[in-house]
């Protein structure tokens, strides 16, 4: 009888540890513009001379996470059509190169084709019932009101796929904790998107009040902001 009781308690204890909450880190990566479109614009307004600005920003962040915890759970959400189109333009296998990076870092790479899929991928990033998103970092184009997964690929100087601040109610607030660390390295997010992120999701989103600059990623640093970082 005592032996059966002991085994039963051991089983329950094992189940408890199996269900213990675990942190997940999410990195979301938008797509680059096409050079053929950007070449038609006046110099100060041109974007994405380097196809991998957002990819490199992502891997800088992934490297930071793994340096702190080599066993960290990381989900990398990448907008695939942007790299398909830019790859065809440059005649380079960018999609394959990104896939190779996912394997190199041993992380979960999730390709998405539109904004709805990106939101679903974010909602599903906690891999078990009690898991939660500890950090969320976005690298890509944005404006004060939206994270633009696509910008300047389908249409010059325009977006066809975006997560607008009015779409934030599609994100489950339950995947975050109050102390979750969220950042947008898109332009102007701090002017509006950060406010609505907190209102809908209950956590702060750091964003810049002006444009962001991706030159630092070449030196292994996160992008810098032209204005103030606010949340």
Rosetta blueprint (number, residue, H / E / L):
1 X L
2 X H
3 X H
4 X H
5 X H
6 X H
7 X H
8 X H
9 X H
10 X H
11 X H
12 X H
13 X H
14 X H
15 X H
16 X H
17 X H
18 X H
19 X L
20 X L
21 X L
22 X L
23 X E
24 X E
25 X E
26 X E
27 X E
28 X E
29 X E
30 X L
31 X L
32 X L
33 X L
34 X L
35 X H
36 X H
37 X H
38 X H
39 X L
40 X L
41 X L
42 X L
43 X H
44 X H
45 X H
46 X L
47 X L
48 X L
49 X L
50 X L
51 X L
52 X L
53 X H
54 X H
55 X H
56 X H
57 X H
58 X H
59 X H
60 X H
61 X H
62 X H
63 X H
64 X H
65 X H
66 X H
67 X H
68 X H
69 X L
70 X L
71 X L
72 X L
73 X E
74 X E
75 X E
76 X E
77 X E
78 X E
79 X E
80 X H
81 X H
82 X H
83 X H
84 X H
85 X H
86 X H
87 X H
88 X H
89 X H
90 X H
91 X L
92 X L
93 X L
94 X H
95 X H
96 X H
97 X H
98 X H
99 X H
100 X H
101 X H
102 X H
103 X H
104 X H
105 X H
106 X L
107 X L
108 X E
109 X E
110 X E
111 X E
112 X E
113 X L
114 X L
115 X H
116 X H
117 X H
118 X H
119 X H
120 X H
121 X H
122 X H
123 X H
124 X L
125 X L
126 X L
127 X L
128 X L
129 X L
130 X L
131 X L
132 X E
133 X E
134 X E
135 X E
136 X E
137 X E
138 X E
139 X E
140 X L
141 X E
142 X E
143 X E
144 X L
145 X L
146 X E
147 X E
148 X E
149 X L
150 X L
151 X L
152 X L
153 X L
154 X L
155 X L
156 X L
157 X L
158 X L
159 X L
160 X L
161 X L
162 X E
163 X E
164 X E
165 X H
166 X H
167 X H
168 X H
169 X H
170 X H
171 X L
172 X L
173 X H
174 X H
175 X H
176 X E
177 X E
178 X E
179 X E
180 X E
181 X E
182 X E
183 X E
184 X E
185 X L
186 X L
187 X L
188 X L
189 X H
190 X H
191 X H
192 X L
193 X H
194 X H
195 X H
196 X H
197 X H
198 X H
199 X H
200 X H
201 X H
202 X L
203 X L
204 X L
205 X E
206 X E
207 X E
208 X E
209 X L
210 X L
211 X L
212 X E
213 X E
214 X L
215 X H
216 X H
217 X H
218 X H
219 X H
220 X L
221 X L
222 X L
223 X L
224 X E
225 X E
226 X L
227 X L
228 X L
229 X E
230 X E
231 X L
